């Protein structure tokens, strides 16, 4: 994941001056930083959701493959059981 999405942008320090223009600039910077942090949080949530869905699909696919293998193994065992005991029945 992009390291820019992980870290939060720190809020700017409040100005030491009482100049209204500087305070206004600082407020705009704070607003933009909060907006950026909210966007990053949204992107992190989106990526986590996509990864969770991908993991569920992988688990579903793996369980399907495992179930298919297990069914084939059961059929294999049954066939060998029939062949083995079928041969024994013909020997009597």
Secondary structure, DSSP 8 states (H G I E B T S, - for coil): --HHHHS--------SS--HHHHHHHHHHHHHHHHHHHHHHHHHHHHHHHHHHHHHHHHHHHHHHHHHHHHHHHHHHHHHHHHHHHHHHHH-
